[in-house]
Amino acid sequence: MDWTRLHETLADWTFVFIGGLVVLVAGLANRFLPQSRKHMRRTIGLYGVYVACHGLGIFLTQAGFSTWGPRFRLGSEFFEAFTLVALTGFVVFDLLLPRLKVDLVSITSDIILGIAYLVTALGVAHEAGMDPTSVLATSAIVSAVLALSLQATLGNILGGVALQLDGSIHVGDFIQLESGRQGEVKEIRWRHTVVEMINGDTIIVPNASLLAQNIVLMGKRENAPLQRRVSVFFNVDFRHNPQTVVQVVSDVLCASHIPNVADNPKPDCVCLELAHDVRHSFGYYAARYWLTDFTLEEPTSSAIRARIHAGLRRSGIPLAHPVQSTFSLVEETANDKSLRLRDRRLSAMRAVDLFQGLTDEERLAVAERLQPTPFAAGETITRQGATAHYLYLLTRGRVEIRMRTEGESRVVGTVEGPDFFGEMGLMTGEARTADVVAVTDVDCYKLDRSGFEEILRNRPEVAEGMSQTMAKRRVGLIAARDGLDLASKRAREASEQQRILGKIRDFFGLLE
């Protein structure tokens, strides 16, 4: 057997074997690692040059071009080796190591591949009868010339190497530059670092410049989750007790979860200053929370401000405004304002059927006891299982009724103003049967037991009409939860009315 001829034949068809490997690895990359396609394209490009040189070498040799044919054949050997190196590097650095949870910075893999390319090239040169020492000497001279002419570029390259090797900054880190701009590190390249700003812009920072700055790694603390503290400032009239203001705002921020705000550490509030330089009539406060998504700081702070505003209004604590406006502008008399607010409360009561059985005098008496109670979107107004002897008149906005069963919360209804909710707590003293959560900003009035007790004692028959309305509302929630049919629902309403009426009489001590 002519072994030499067989070896030459196999060498001529090596490109088919390597092509099969390239197709196999490209398929794996497309299936499991689509983000590394650009690295695979480099391998495919090397393979394409290899095939072109190989084909031209064979064609020119057979055509009698004794000088150019061997040259292209030699070139194909170089690119064959480079293709194998690139293919091996892709399998190891892009497919295998990530699966083994080995985090290797990109510049390190580039250096390893660069050394592999150099060693492979020297090996091919040696096999072709070339002197590797002369190649190295020539490379050293060229490197010296490049180092002198490209000092700035080399400085950036060395900066990129330093950034990745010392692990000070990683892809995915949020950083703040000395200019105050904030963004996420998307890529650390040889010459520069790509930072995507929170406002949507992308900036290219030379690595040498990045090393020369004081960089803030946003939200990074040892043995702590990635989150950073943000402060939202507001002013309140200095005559209000700071301890009361701090407590009200802290309670509001911790009452229910706010999207993108960490539950631990909890949000809080502090008083920073009172009547600064005796020129301002307000206390200066900061609500502090821990942000979990740095790209959403502005909308999250906006939600925090809405909660603060609603909580202060519920507590009767106004935000501060300039003293000049307070004493120079008188828009309406105290009596006019009182009448306007009374008419607004009466209008809210007339809009709901729960109070249809009351006389005008009785409505007026109840209206005087209504307390404005606004809530911001996302706040939990009542909690399932809690005991609270008051109801809410919803004049504007929408809330969801959510029932929790076996650890799962399910929306069983919505209430949109004008309407009411929480009537069972007021009339029977029962614990809340569902959570009520504000879907939008809502305006409510709150009515407690003392504001209704005198009317029921004077006219016990009012309780019967109210119990009918309450029974329909309650059975509606139960039907939504348990899926009752129409007949079962009507039967349940009748029995529920009698049960509620009895509860009302017992709660208020009414005689039948």
N, C-alpha and C positions, 0 to 999 in steps of 0.2 A: 504493500500500500504506500502511495506517495504522501507521506505525512506533511511534507512542506506544502504540497498543493492543497491538502485538506485545511491546513492552518490558514492559508491565504483565502480560501473560500469562506471559512468561518469569519475571518476578519472582515471580508467584504459585506457580510450579512449581519455584523454586530449591531448596525444601526436599527435593524428590525427588532432585535431583543431589547435594546435600550428604549426604542419607541414604545414597545409594549409596557415597559416599566413606567414610562412617563404617563401613558394613558391610564394605567392602574392607579398611580399616585394622584393624578389629577382628579379621577373619579372619587377617590377617598376624600380629597380636599373639598371637592364640591359638595359632598354628602355631609361631612362632619365639621368642616372648618371653612365656610364660605368667605370669612373675613380675610383669609390668607391667600386669596386668589392672585393678588399682585405678585407675591413671592413665587407662586407656581408659574406665572407668566414669564418670569425671568428664566426659569428652568426650561420652559418650552422654547423661549427665544434662543437659548444656547443650543438646544437640540436642533432647532431649525438651521442655525449656522453650521452645526456639525454635519447635518445631512447634506446641505448645499456644498460644503467643501469636499465631502466624501464623494458626492456624485460628480462634481467638476474634476476631481483628481482622477477618477476612473475614466471619465470621458476624454480628458486631455492626454492621459497616458495611452489609451487605445488609439487616439488620433495622431499619435506620434510626437506630441509636444513633450520631449524628454526633460525639459527644464521646469516648465510650469506644472506638469502633472505631479511629480513628487512633492513640489512645494504645497500644492493644495492637499495632497495626501497627508503631509506633515501637519498642516493646519487643522485637518479634520481630527488628527490624533489629539491635538491640544484641546479642541472643543469637545471631543468625546470625553476626555478626562474631566473637563470643566462641567459637562452635563452630569456626569456621575457624582461629582462633588456636590453640585447644587441639589441634585436629587436626594443624596444622602442627608445633606443639611436640612432640606425641607422635611424629610421624614422624621429626623431626630428632633429638630428645634421647633417645628410647627405642629407635628402630629403626636410624637411620642412623649416628649417632656411635659407638655401641658396636661396630657392624660395622667401622668405620674405626679401631678401637682408640683412640678419643679418650675419655679419662677426664675427665668433667666432673662436678663435685660437684653434688648435687641443689639446694642453695640457690642456686647460680649460675644454674641453669636456671630456678628459680622466679623469681628477680629478672628475668631476661630476659623470661619470660612475663608477669610483672606489668607491666613497661614496655610490652610489646606490647598487653596488655589496655587499659592507660591510653590509649595512642596511638590504638588502634582506637576506644575509646569517644569520645574527643575528635573523631575524624574523623566518626563517625556523628552526633554532636551538631552538628557544623558543617554537615553535609549537611542536617540537619533544621532549620537556621535558628537554632540556639541559639548563645549567645556562649560560646566555650570559656574566655575569661578569667574570666568570672564563676564558671564551674564550678571552675576552679583555685583561685580565691580562697576559695570555700566549702570546698574540700577542704583548703586550708591551715589554715583555722580549725578544722575538725574534727580534723585531725592534731594540732594544738597541744593541744586538749582531751584527746585520747587519750593523748598523750605525758605529760601531767601526771598523769592518773589511772591509767595502766598502766606506771609506771616499772619495776617488778620484771619484768613480762612483757617489756617492751622490752629490758631488760638481758639476759634469757635469749635473746631473739631475736638481739640483736647478738653475744652470745657464740656462738650457733650459726653465724652468718655468719663470725665470726673463726675458729672451729675449722675450717671447711671451706675458707675462702679461703687460710689460711696452710698448710694441709696437715699440721698437726701430728698430727692423729688421723684415721684413715680407717676406714670400715666394714670389718670383718674383722680389725682390730688386736686383740690381746690386751693388756689394760691391768690395772694394779694400782692401786687407789685408795689414798688415805692411810690408810683404815681397814684395809688389808691384803687386802681382798676382790679377787678376780681374776675376770675375765670377758672375753668377746668383744664388741666394739662391733658391734651389729646394725644400728643406724640412728642418724643424726644429723639430728634434726628442727629446726624453727625454734626451739622453746622448750626442748627437752630432748634428751638422748642416751639411747638404749636400750642397756643393757649386760646381756648374758646371762651370769650367773655360771656358773662351772665346776661348782658343785653343783646346777645346774638351775634356780635362781631367776633372775628377771629384775628388774633395778632400773632406775628412771627417775631420771636425774641431771640436775638443772637445768643448763643450759649455763653460766650465770654461776658456779655453784658449781664446775663442772668446771674452768673457767679459773682459779679461785682456788686450786686444789689443785696439789700436785706429783704428776703422773701418771707412773707407770712404764710404758713401752712394753715389754712382755715379749718377750724374744728378738730384739729389733731391733738389729742391728749393721750398720755400713756395709759394703757389698760382702760380705755373709755370709748364708747361709741362715737362715730363721726357726727358731731353736732356742735353748733356754736351759739353762744348767748347773744341775743339781740335785744336792744332796749327801745321801747316806744314811749315817748315823752308826752306829758299832758299837764295842764295847769288847772288848779281848782282854787276858788276863793280861799284866802288864807284864814278866814274866820272859821272854817270847818276843821274839826279836830283831825290832825294828820293820821292818828292811829285808826280812826274810823274810816278815812279814805283808803288807807293801805289795806285794811281788812276787807272792805267792800270789793275792791278791785281784785285782790288775791282770791277771794271766794268766787268771784265771777269767772276768773280765768281757769280755776281748778274744778269748777262745777261739772263741766262736760268736756270731752275731748275736742281739741281744735286740730284740724288737718295740718300736718307738717310741723306740729309742735310736740316735743318730747314730753312724755308723762313723768319722766325721771331724768334730771331734777325737775320739780314742779315749777310752773310759772309763779312769779311773785311780784310784789310792788314795794317800792321804797320811796320815801320822801327825800328829795335832794336838797331843797332849799325853801326858805320862807321869806317872802317880802324882800327880795334881793335889793340891796342898797337903799331900802326904804322908798323905792320908786315904783314898785310893782305891788299890786294888791292881790297877789296870788301865791299859792304854794306850787313848787315845781316838783313833779313826780315822774318816776320812770317805772313802767311795767316791763319786766324782764322775762324772756322766755328762751327756750333752747330750740333752735331751728334745725330740722332734720334734712330738709331739701334746700340747699343753698340757692338754687335757681328760682325759688319761689318766695324770696324774702319779702318783696313788696306786697304781693297779695296776702301773705300770711300776716304781715304787720297791719294791713288794712282790716283783716278779720279781727285782730286783737283790738284795734281802735273801736270797731263796731261793738264788741263785747263791753269794753270799758264805758262807752257812751251809754249803752242800754242799762248797764249795772248802776251807773251813777244816777241816771234818771229815775230808776226804780227806787233808789234810796233817797231821792230828793236832794241830791248834791249837784249843783250846776257847775259846768265848766266855767272857768274865769273868763271875763271879757274886760276891755279897757274901762278904767274908772270914768273917763270922760264920757263914754257912751252911757254909763249907768245913771249919771246925774244930769246930763244935758238933754236927754231924750225921754219924753213921757208919752208913750203911745196910747195908753188907755188908763182910766182910773181903776182902782182896785175893785170897785163895785161892778164896773163893766166887765172886767176880766172874770169875776166870780160868776156873773150871769152867763157869760159865754161858755165857761167850763161846765156849768150846770146844764145848759141846753145840750151840750155835746154828750154828756152822760145820759140824759133823758133820751136822746136820739138813739144811743147805743142800746138802751133797754127796750125801746119800742121795736127795734129791728129783730128781736129774738122772741120765739113763742113761749119761752119758759115763764115770762112775766106778763102774759096776756091777761091773766085773771086778776091783776092788781088794779086798783083805782089810781087816778091821777095823783092823789095825795100820797098814796103808798109808794108809787114810783118815785115821786119827788123825795120821799124820806130815804128810799134805798139809794137814789142817785147821789145824795149827800154823803153816803158812806163808801162810794166807789173810789178806789185808789188807782191812779195811772201806773201801769206796770208794763213797760216796753221790754221786748226781747230781741236780740240780734239773731240772724240766721245761724242755725247750728246749735243754739242753746237748748238744753233740756229744761222744759218748763215744769213738768211734774214727773215724778219717778214712780214706777210700778211698785206697790208695796208700802209707799210712804203714807203717813197720816197727816192730812192738812185740811182744816175745816174752812175752806173757801173755794169759790169757783172763779172762773175767768170769763169776762165778756170780751170776745175777740172782735175788734172794730176794723182792723186792717191787717192783711197778710194771710198766710196759710201755714197750718201746722199738720203734722202727721201723728196718728195714733198708732203706737207700736206696742204689741204684746210680746212678752218674753215667756217662752215655754221651752223647758229642757235646755236652757242655755242659748236658745236661738231667738232672735228678735225678728218679728214679722209685722209689716205694715198692714193694719186691718181697716184703716180708714183715714180720711183727711177732713179737716175742718177749715173752712175759709170764711173770713169775715164778710159781713157781720154774723156772728154765731156765738156759741158758748161751749165750755167744757169744764170738767172738774166738779159738776153739780152734785155728785154722790158724796164727795167729801164735805160739802157745805150742808146738805140736807139730811144725811144719815150718819155722818161721822165715819163711814167706811174708808178703809185704806184705798189708795189709788189702784185701779185695776189695770192700768196701762201707762206706758211712757208717753208723754206728749212733747214732741220736738219741733222747734220752729224751722220750717223749710225756707221761709223768707224772713226779713225783718218784720216784726209784728208789733202792733199797738194793742194793748189789753187794758181792761180795768179789772181789779181784783175786789171781790166782795167776800167778807168774812162772816162768820156765824152771827156775831153781835149785830151786824147791819141788817139782819133779816129776822131775828128772833122775835122782836116786838110785834111785827106784822102777823106772824103765825099765831102768836098767843092771843092777839085781838080777833083774828079771823081764821080759825083752824081749818075752815072749809077750803081755803086756798091750797092746802097741802094736797087735796085730791087731784085737782087739775095738774098740779106740778108733777105729781107722782106718775100720771099717765104719760106726760111728755118724757120724763126721765126713763120710764120703762121702755118706751120705743127706742130711745137712744142706746140703752144698755143692751137690749136684745139684738139690736143691729150689730153691735160689736161681737156679741156671742155668736150670732149667725155667721158673721164673716170668719170667725175663728174656727167654728165647728162645722160649717157648711149646712145649716138647717134649711129644710124646705119651707114653703110658704105656710102650710098648715101648722107645722111645728112651731114656726115663728109666732103665729097669731096666738096659739095656745100659751106659749111661753110669755108673751106680752101681758096677757090677763093675770097670770099667776105672779109675774114679776111686779105688776102694779100694786097688787095687794101686799106683797112682801115689802116693797119700797115705802108704801104708805104707812105700814106698821113701823118700819124703821124710823121714818120721819117723826111720827108721834112719840116714839120712845126717846128719840134723840133730843127733841125739844120739850118733852114732858107734856104733850097735848092729850086732852081727854077725847075719847071717841064720842 
